């Protein structure tokens, strides 16, 4: 994939109804300039897949898209094999992805195994905050907070991913940490999307942090819908989304190929960053 492919790639994304934007494609290319691939037929871009490597311990596969008129013709399989070949050549030991129900059978045929499920939740536009008397207990993230933020995230994911986090934060509507004073125990972003804003990553070492951060992120001014991709094993996230007016949309399945990678604090993830990057 090259920069000139972004417009056509984003049209595939639009046809699929996904929430990423052109800027997200550009970020993926910035992270892996030679790790994103397209399928062409008669000069038309008909499929895409991206990879994002976090060192050699872990890489992510995302944006697996095929034009509706060209499905069931082996394009998705060819793209996945190309992406996996690239990651093997790079020495990556573990590959993960978040599978839609339609994509899961393909990934299973390629050797991916299910790990756990993610539920996508959505809150409709709200004219006023759901918590009008809420007193903020968070603050805006500063440059000095990054070492703590990266440490919390690495413990939850299993590997450090500082480049991705900074790119995501740069384009966010809000980047908050909790508590407002003292040692940081959680952080979260409210990011733009094609149709809805999205909460994530939301990573916390204490349950209270996830609740407070979500409440404060939703106080950002504006009338907009919000999506939240929450791991089902995070009971605090599941309880909080319902209380804040979210309803479940669909499920994704986190899948793995290769050597298992263990996070030291797996329950710390209340919202993933994005299915394209983990």
C-alpha positions in Angstrom: 0.0 0.0 0.0 1.1 3.5 -0.8 -0.2 6.9 0.1 -2.0 7.2 -3.2 -4.1 4.1 -2.3 -5.6 5.8 0.8 -8.7 7.3 -1.0 -9.6 4.0 -2.6 -8.9 2.0 0.6 -11.1 4.4 2.6 -13.9 3.8 0.1 -13.7 0.0 1.0 -13.9 1.0 4.6 -17.0 3.2 4.0 -18.7 0.3 2.1 -18.1 -1.9 5.1 -19.5 0.7 7.6 -16.4 0.8 9.7 -15.6 3.8 11.8 -12.0 4.6 10.8 -11.0 7.7 8.8 -8.5 8.5 6.1 -6.2 9.8 8.8 -6.2 6.3 10.4 -5.0 4.8 7.1 -2.3 7.4 7.0 -1.3 6.6 10.6 -1.1 2.9 9.7 1.2 3.6 6.8 3.3 5.9 9.0 3.7 3.0 11.5 4.5 0.3 8.9 5.5 1.8 5.6 6.2 -1.6 4.0 3.7 -3.6 6.1 0.4 -2.7 4.6 -0.9 -4.4 1.4 -3.5 -4.0 -1.3 -5.1 -6.3 -3.9 -5.6 -4.9 -7.4 -7.7 -6.2 -10.2 -7.8 -4.5 -13.6 -6.4 -1.4 -12.1 -9.0 -1.3 -9.3 -8.1 -1.6 -5.6 -10.3 -4.4 -4.4 -8.8 -5.4 -1.0 -6.6 -4.2 1.9 -4.8 -5.5 4.9 -2.5 -3.8 7.4 0.1 -4.9 9.9 1.4 -3.1 12.9 4.4 -4.5 14.7 5.3 -3.9 18.4 8.8 -5.1 18.2 9.3 -8.8 17.4 7.2 -10.1 20.3 3.8 -9.0 18.9 2.2 -7.7 15.7 -1.4 -6.8 14.8 -3.3 -7.4 11.6 -6.1 -5.0 10.8 -8.2 -3.4 8.0 -8.9 -6.7 6.3 -11.3 -5.5 3.6 -12.5 -6.8 0.3 -14.8 -5.0 -2.1 -18.3 -6.6 -1.9 -18.3 -7.4 -5.6 -15.0 -9.3 -5.4 -15.6 -11.5 -2.3 -15.4 -15.3 -2.2 -12.7 -15.3 -4.8 -9.6 -15.9 -2.6 -8.6 -12.3 -2.3 -8.8 -12.2 1.5 -6.8 -15.4 1.8 -4.1 -14.0 -0.5 -3.9 -10.8 1.4 -3.7 -12.6 4.8 -0.9 -14.9 3.5 1.0 -11.9 2.3 0.7 -10.1 5.6 1.7 -13.2 7.6 4.7 -13.8 5.3 5.8 -10.2 5.9 5.5 -10.7 9.7 7.4 -14.0 9.6 10.2 -12.5 7.6 10.3 -9.7 10.3 10.8 -12.3 13.0 7.5 -11.6 14.8 6.6 -14.4 17.2 2.9 -13.6 18.0 0.3 -12.2 15.7 -3.1 -11.0 16.9 -6.3 -9.6 15.3 -9.9 -8.8 16.3 -12.1 -10.8 14.0 -15.6 -10.1 12.8 -18.0 -13.1 12.7 -17.7 -13.1 8.9 -13.9 -13.1 9.0 -13.3 -15.6 11.8 -13.6 -18.8 9.7 -10.8 -17.5 7.4 -8.5 -16.8 10.3 -9.2 -20.2 11.8 -8.2 -21.9 8.6 -5.0 -20.0 8.7 -4.3 -21.3 12.2 -5.5 -18.5 14.4 -7.1 -19.5 17.7 -9.8 -17.6 19.7 -8.7 -15.9 23.0 -11.6 -13.9 24.2 -14.4 -11.6 23.0 -14.9 -7.9 22.7 -18.2 -6.2 22.6 -18.7 -3.0 20.7 -21.0 -0.6 22.5 -22.6 2.6 21.2 -24.1 5.7 23.0 -26.3 7.9 20.8 -25.7 11.7 20.6 -26.5 13.5 23.9 -27.4 17.2 24.0 -26.1 17.5 27.6 -23.8 15.4 29.8 -25.5 12.4 31.4 -23.9 13.4 34.7 -24.6 17.2 35.0 -23.4 17.4 38.6 -20.3 15.3 38.1 -17.1 16.8 39.5 -14.1 15.9 37.3 -11.4 13.8 39.1 -9.1 13.6 36.0 -6.8 16.0 34.2 -5.4 16.5 30.8 -2.3 14.4 30.0 1.0 16.2 29.9 4.4 15.3 28.5 5.6 14.4 31.9 2.9 11.7 32.2 4.1 9.6 29.2 6.5 7.3 31.1 3.6 6.3 33.5 1.1 6.0 30.7 3.4 3.8 28.6 4.2 1.6 31.7 0.5 1.1 32.4 -0.3 0.3 28.8 2.7 -2.1 28.4 1.6 -4.1 31.5 -2.0 -4.4 30.0 -1.0 -5.3 26.4 2.2 -7.3 27.1 4.5 -5.1 25.0 5.4 -1.4 24.8 3.8 0.6 22.0 4.9 4.2 22.5 4.8 5.3 18.8 1.2 4.2 18.4 0.0 5.8 21.7 1.5 9.1 20.8 0.0 9.1 17.3 -3.4 8.3 18.8 -3.1 11.0 21.4 -2.1 13.6 19.0 -5.3 13.4 17.1 -7.6 12.9 20.1 -10.4 15.2 21.3 -9.3 14.5 24.9 -6.4 12.7 26.6 -6.9 12.3 30.3 -5.2 10.7 33.3 -6.5 9.7 36.7 -6.2 10.8 39.4 -5.8 14.5 39.0 -3.1 14.5 41.6 -0.6 11.9 42.7 0.6 8.7 41.0 -1.2 8.0 37.7 -3.3 4.8 37.8 -5.2 5.1 34.6 -5.5 7.0 31.3 -7.8 7.2 28.3 -8.5 8.9 25.0 -11.6 10.2 23.2 -10.8 10.0 19.5 -12.5 11.0 16.2 -14.1 8.5 13.9 -15.9 8.5 10.6 -19.4 8.2 12.2 -18.9 8.2 15.9 -16.2 9.3 18.4 -14.5 6.4 20.2 -13.3 5.9 23.7 -10.0 4.0 23.7 -7.5 3.1 24.7 -8.8 3.2 28.3 -6.3 1.4 30.5 -6.4 1.5 34.3 -4.8 -0.4 37.2 -7.8 0.5 39.5 -11.5 0.0 38.7 -12.3 3.5 40.0 -10.0 5.0 37.3 -11.9 3.4 34.4 -15.2 4.8 35.7 -13.9 8.3 36.4 -12.1 8.5 33.0 -15.1 7.4 31.0 -17.4 9.9 32.8 -15.0 12.7 32.1 -14.3 11.8 28.5 -18.0 11.9 27.8 -18.2 15.5 29.2 -16.2 16.8 26.2 -18.6 19.4 24.6 -20.5 18.5 21.5 -23.4 16.4 20.3 -22.0 13.1 19.0 -22.4 9.4 19.3 -19.6 7.4 21.0 -18.5 3.8 20.5 -16.6 1.7 23.1 -14.9 -1.6 22.4 -14.7 -3.4 25.7 -13.2 -6.8 26.5 -15.9 -8.9 28.0 -13.8 -10.1 30.9 -13.5 -6.5 32.2 -16.5 -6.5 34.5 -16.1 -2.8 35.4 -16.2 -1.8 31.8 -19.3 -3.9 31.1 -21.1 -2.4 34.0 -20.0 1.2 33.3 -21.1 1.2 29.6 -24.7 0.3 30.5 -24.9 2.9 33.3 -23.6 5.6 30.9 -26.2 5.0 28.2 -24.4 2.6 25.9 -26.1 -0.4 24.1 -24.3 -3.4 22.7 -23.9 -3.4 18.9 -21.8 -6.5 18.0 -19.1 -8.8 19.1 -15.5 -9.3 17.9 -13.2 -12.2 18.7 -9.6 -11.6 19.7 -7.5 -14.3 18.0 -3.9 -15.3 18.1 -1.3 -17.1 15.9 2.1 -18.1 17.3 3.6 -18.0 20.7 1.3 -16.8 23.5 2.1 -13.4 24.9 1.1 -12.8 28.4 0.2 -9.3 29.8 1.1 -8.8 33.4 -2.1 -6.9 34.1 -4.6 -8.2 31.4 -7.7 -7.0 33.3 -6.4 -3.4 33.1 -7.8 -2.8 29.6 -11.3 -1.3 29.8 -11.4 -0.2 26.1 -9.1 -1.3 23.3 -7.5 1.3 21.1 -9.0 0.1 17.8 -9.6 -3.3 16.1 -7.0 -2.3 13.5 -4.2 -2.0 16.1 -5.3 -3.8 19.3 
